[in-house]
């Protein structure tokens, strides 16, 4: 069962070897762990505490943390020999966000 979804992802991502798949999954995991370690000190520097309203935390988290996660993905991907894979993902994400923002600005104009 598990091998089926792994093979589907390998095909979707254009990955040939199981080793590359493992390194990519490891990069995703390590980037996520780094965010969970870095978020508290970042929030502390910004003066956000446990008592801060949830909505303020969310408004700070959403624009700040995902870009940091993307940087961590590139760093870990590079260290694990998967820079090309993650760089292509970053370029796609950048094109998507650019189109999204352009559409949003055109609707409001």
Buried (B, 14 or more C-beta within 10 A) or exposed (E): EEEEEBEEEBEEEEBEEEEBBEBBBBBBEBBBEBBEEBBEEBBEEEEBEEEEEEEEBEEBBEEEBEEBBBEBBBBBBBEBEBBEBBBEBBEEEEEEEEEEEEEEEEEEE
